[in-house]
């Protein structure tokens, strides 16, 4: 079945996403402003994010600032919506703040 005009084939979509990721990781982010959740202390472990061009976002741990993950606008939006919907919620255990079942 031929693609209709204006739609991408799976191969074209994969190539576009790879190009976007390559461009995103090629960005110089040395001067970005890192932000964290309000109320966190400088010495505390925390997640920090920086807003990049075209809606992209960079994310890092305050304990390992040299390791930076970068997300396209679509990836970041999917992550945030999934988090809001509870997609990443853990089953309560003593390790993540839940109560022991003893």
C-alpha positions in Angstrom: 0.0 0.0 0.0 1.5 3.4 -1.0 1.8 6.2 1.5 -0.6 9.0 1.0 0.9 12.4 0.4 2.0 14.1 3.6 2.5 11.0 5.6 5.8 9.4 6.6 6.8 5.9 6.1 8.1 4.0 9.2 11.7 4.3 7.7 11.3 8.1 7.1 9.9 8.5 10.7 12.9 6.7 12.2 15.3 8.7 10.1 13.7 12.0 11.1 13.8 11.0 14.8 17.5 10.0 14.5 18.3 13.4 12.9 16.4 15.2 15.6 18.3 13.3 18.3 21.6 13.9 16.6 20.9 17.7 16.4 19.7 17.8 20.0 22.9 16.1 21.3 25.0 18.4 19.1 23.7 21.5 20.8 26.1 23.4 23.1 24.3 23.5 26.4 27.2 24.9 28.5 25.4 28.1 29.2 21.9 26.8 29.9 20.2 27.7 33.2 19.5 24.6 35.2 16.3 24.6 37.3 15.1 22.3 40.1 12.0 21.9 42.2 11.2 24.7 44.6 12.3 24.1 48.1 15.2 21.8 47.4 18.6 22.7 48.9 21.8 23.0 47.1 23.4 20.1 48.9 20.4 17.7 48.3 20.3 15.2 45.5 17.8 16.5 43.0 16.7 16.3 39.4 17.6 19.4 37.4 16.1 20.4 34.0 17.0 23.0 31.4 14.8 24.2 28.6 16.4 24.0 25.2 15.4 25.4 21.8 12.3 24.1 20.0 10.7 22.8 23.2 13.5 20.3 24.0 14.5 19.6 27.6 17.8 18.5 29.2 17.7 16.6 32.5 20.5 15.7 34.9 21.1 14.6 38.5 22.7 17.2 40.8 25.1 14.4 41.9 26.3 13.7 38.4 26.0 17.0 36.4 28.2 15.7 33.6 25.7 13.1 32.6 22.9 14.9 30.8 19.8 13.3 29.1 18.1 15.3 26.3 14.6 15.0 25.2 12.8 16.3 22.2 9.6 18.3 22.8 7.5 15.2 21.9 9.5 12.9 24.2 9.3 15.3 27.1 5.6 15.9 26.6 5.0 12.1 26.6 7.1 11.7 29.7 5.2 14.5 31.6 1.8 13.2 30.6 2.8 9.7 31.6 4.0 10.8 35.0 0.7 12.8 35.5 -1.3 9.7 34.6 0.7 7.5 37.1 2.4 5.5 34.4 5.6 5.5 36.4 4.2 5.0 39.9 5.9 2.3 41.9 4.1 -0.3 44.0 4.6 0.9 47.6 7.6 -0.9 49.2 9.8 0.0 52.2 12.5 0.9 49.7 10.5 3.7 48.0 8.7 5.0 51.1 5.9 2.5 51.4 5.0 0.4 54.5 6.5 -3.0 55.1 4.0 -5.9 54.7 5.2 -7.7 57.8 
